[in-house]
Amino acid sequence: MSQEQEVEDLILTLSCKDQPGIVASVASLFSLQGFNIRESSQFEDVHQNRFFMRTVLESVEGPKRLNDIKTAFQSVADRYSMVWDIWGSQEKMRVLLMVSQWGHCLSSLLNAWKAGALPIEIVGVVSNHEDMRSLTEWHGVQYHHLPITPETKHEQEQTLLSLIESSGAELLVLARYMQILSDTICAELEGKVINIHHSFLPGFKGAKPYHQAYERGVKLIGATAHYVTKDLDEGPIIEQSVERVSHADTPQELVQIGRDIEAVTLRRAVHWHSEHRVLLNGKKTVIFRR
């Protein structure tokens, strides 16, 4: 969103060292700016002595320039050494999806977006294979085929970064993208990349994890959506889901159950992130759900 754009509804998120007066200072500032608080959530991490807040505000004086609002809030943010940002609540987050050869998560996101159930703007799909081109283009989304080999990994990632910049993408979603991002790109996009994986890690690694789980008689399967860091599959967790299974389920049925869970879990994580409901707290997250 352009800082010159005028807005009437805002979303504010912040975190800082817990101390007296934070909520009062925020409320007072926005009252003076002509805003009502429509929704507000707070959380204190008593172990880290850190305070988190997400607030939705509406102007009672008509549209206001986003940059003016941010400038006015800067004095409060500086007083409490806040990590903060403000967005127009009607602005849809621009999202770039990445996929390899399994389309269940991609299909779920595209369908939810087309149905208006996911408040984002999908600006493209990137893949190292051609398999998902027809599905993507059927939804009217541009498909970018970026093949990768160990020798071309750096070049491919530079092309990806250029695509993120040119499309204005604010979030990168790995919808079962089966390549590992380099430490460099993980650092550059910290807090802006979401991944999904099955819940068997680290127990069942490598090929056919659901078949491994079947052989061990696993009774619960699930999925984890998390932010991507250089520590593979160990970034801050956004959402997790589980489903009970039984001895009667075949390996193929476990695979399908797992894919359904992955799709739902990733969609929730993207939804919450796009509404600025997820705040980073070190290696964890604070989720302000409705």
Buried (B, 14 or more C-beta within 10 A) or exposed (E): BEEEEBBBBBBBBBBBEBEEEBBEBBBEBBEEBBBEBEEBBBBEBEEEEBBBBBBBBBBEEEEBBBBEBBEBBEEBBEEBEBEBEBBBBEBBBBBBBBBBEBBBBBBBBBBBBEEEEBBBBBBBBBBBBEEBBEBBEEBEBEBBEBEBEEEEBEEBBEBBBEBBEEBEBBBBBBBBBEBEBBEEBBEBBBBBBBBBBBBBEEEBEEEEBBBBBBEEEBEEBBBBBBBBBBEBBEBBBBBBBEBEBEEEBEEEBBBEBBBBBBBBBBBBBBBBBBBBBBBBBEEEBBBBEE
